Amino acid sequence: MASQEHDPRQMSRPVNTTTFPVDVSAAIVTHNAMRTIQACMQGLDDAGCPHERITVYDVASTDQTRDWLAQHYPDVSLICLEQNNGPNPARNLAITRSTTPFVLVMDGDVQLLPDTANELHRVIAKDDNIAIATPVVLYCDRPDTVQYCRTWIHYLAEANAEVDDKPLAQLQAKAERVGLASGCAPMIRVDAAKHIDLFEPRYLFGKEDGEFAYRCTIAGFDIIEPASAQVLHHHRKRGSTFFKYQLRNHWHFMLKDYELRTLIAILPIMLIHELALFMLMLFMGKPHEFFSAIGSLFKLLPDLPKDRRRIRQLRKRHDWQVLRGDALVMPGHINEHPGILGSLARCYNGLLCGYWQIARGALSAISRPLPNDDGLPMRSDWPLDHDVTVGPPKTRVA
C-alpha cells in the first residue's frame, strides 16, 4: 500500500472544480491495465475524487500497472492480489474495507465522466431500497454510441440489453429500474451488498456481475440506471479462453439462485438451449470445453444445498417477477440478418419468448406471496422522482 506524500511535479493535471460525493469512495479493480489505467485515473481526477478515497486493487498484473501507479499516484492506496481468481475477490475486499456507505467499484478499463458519480449518488442516496446505481456504458472510441444499457436477466441466465450498439441520442432521458448492473462502474450500497453476501467469489469469469445483481433483486432491492450517468469503456473483444467458466457459471447460477419450480418449468427449453450451445462449441472446434465445464460444475455441487438455503433466506421476490423473456441479443445481431441464418435465429427467439409467456403465467398462478412482496413483477417504467437529462458525454479520450 502506498502512502507517500503526492508530488504534483510527477504528473501535470488540470485544476478541477467538480465536487465528488462526500459519502462515496472509489475502488478500481485492475489486471494488466497499463493500456487504460491513465484514462481511468484521469476520469476520477476530473470527477473531483480525493486521492485518499481511492483504492486500486490489482489482480496479479504482470505488466507495468503497479509501477505506473506508484510513480504517478503515490498517495492512492494500492492493494495487490497475487493470484488471479477473477475480479470478485477484489470487489468484495473493496466493499468490506469501505469506510463510506457507498462505494464506486470500477474496472480498470473504464473512464468516469465528470458528473457521473454525482448522478449515480443522486439516485442511490434517495432510497435505502436501492442497492446499486449503474451508469450507461458508452464505447470509448465511439462516445456517441451506447455499448449497453437497460439490461435485464433472461430466464436462461443470459444478460440481455434493451439498448446495445445504438446511438446515444435515441436513449430516453430518464432513470429506469433495471435487472442487471455491469461490473464497469456500479455505485453500490455497502450494507445491501453485505446483506446478500457480496459477489460470488467462485466465479472467475462470466456471470460474476449478473449473479450479484440477481441476488440483489430477488432480495427485494432495486437497481437504478440514470441516463445522465455515463462512462466510457475501453472495449476489447473477448476471446474464448474462459468459455469453460462462462458455461459453468451459467449453469451454477440457475441451480443456485432459481426456485425449484422455475427450474422445472424451463427444463424443456433449457435442454434445447444447452444443445444449441454444445453445437456452437462443436462448430468452434471446442467441444472439450463443454465437457470440461460440466466437470468443473460438479466440483461446486457439494455446496449447492447450503447455497440454496441461503437464497431462500434472502428471497423477497419470485423468479418470475424478476426474469425476462425478451428476444435474446445474439452475437453479431444475426437475428437481424437476412437469409436462412437470420430466419432461424428469429424463429428460435420466437420460441424462447413464447415459452416464457406460458411458463411465467403458470409460475405466477402457483406462487404464494413472499414476505414484503407486493405480488407484482419488476417493471422498468415505475415512476421515479428523479429528473435527468441525456446527451453526448462532456469529455472523451483522444
NORVEN-V146406 format. One record per helix or strand of 3 or more residues. SS is the DSSP state (helix for helix, strand for strand). FROM is the first residue (numbers start at 1). TO is the last residue. If there is no record, write none. Layout:
BEGIN
SS&FROM&TO  SS&FROM&TO
END
This chain:
BEGIN
helix&8&10  strand&24&30  helix&37&46  helix&51&53  strand&54&59  helix&65&72  strand&77&81  helix&88&96  strand&102&107  strand&110&112  helix&116&124  strand&130&133  strand&136&139  strand&145&154  strand&159&163  helix&168&170  strand&175&178  strand&185&189  helix&190&195  helix&210&218  strand&222&226  strand&230&233  helix&243&257  helix&260&283  helix&287&301  helix&304&314  helix&319&322  helix&331&336  helix&340&366
END
